[in-house]
């Protein structure tokens, strides 16, 4: 039995988040519905996907990858056709990072594994309830409340930035590579730090390397380290940033400025999770999350032969596009938005995210 004492504000947020639970196992539906109801979420359950689609108008639906008559991804697509504002949390007995990223690209809010971790589920639902409540407050109170909203120290008031924050919260939970694109000065490093702090390894080190500020030889030493005597001036042995941040994350700023030779070495880090210090034959195994940023169009760079296609697709498991400052206008300062900053333009590549509105949640 799960007993939790909640603060009044949490209880109110939960009451405003109707949930529909769906699974092919009736016992699991009953158990989950009972627990969520006791936590304060208005919850209904069903084993029939068609019945869940009918309930969407009043609540939401959690889809399972092993449902009778309809698998989880098919149900996800069907629900988003009915209402692109619905939030869905998929639960599966066959979890993998690739499957999780694929589900998020298709529009899922989160992707959990069986047996269900109710602590993790409750945290995910509370995050969503908080987001749902915040958006309702923004709609009702406008600028007075917008001034108090921050995202890990980043102040954002425009719909374009809310889309960036929403996507960042989704992908931060999963240990995947992320490519952040946008003009110089748009805040790509701030988004990268927020991603790391929200990740499962947020307590580990976060190393930053400006790839455009160093020539190849110095960049290689900075990232991979070197041994004494490897080159002129190497008076001692030093570890690189990949070793320093082992277990955490490395942020490669302006990765589009690297040479093809350096790109080949970065690809080896991603593929084999191993590095070699400059001047050393020893191979060291590492486990780091790569977050890269660039102000260049890497697709155009790939077509021009200046950036490796395999490295591009490895780095851009998820792409977050940060708008320039000129594209972050508040709706009440300028009621006419350019087309490129309408909510929903930010996408996880390949595929796009559906625009989100204030609607009931489906889990």
Buried (B, 14 or more C-beta within 10 A) or exposed (E): EEEEEEEEEBBEBBEBBBBBBBBBBEEBBBBBBBBBBEBBBBBBBBBBBEBBBEBBEEBBBBBBBBBEEBBBBBBBEBBBEEBBEBBBBBBBEEBEEEBBBBBBBBBBBBBBBBEBEBEEBBEBBBBBBBBBBBBEBBEEEEEEEBEEBEBBEBEBBBBBBBBBBBBBBBBBBBBBBBBBBBBEEBBBBBBBBBBBBBBEBBEBBBBBBBBBEBEEEEBBBBBBBBBEEBEEEBEEBBBBBBBBBBEBBBBBBBBBBBEEEBBEBBBBBBEEEEBBBBBBEEEBEBEBBBBBBBBBEBBEBBEEEBBBEEBBBBBBBBBBBBBBEEBBBEEEEEEEBEEEBEBBBBBBBEEBBBEBEBBBBBB
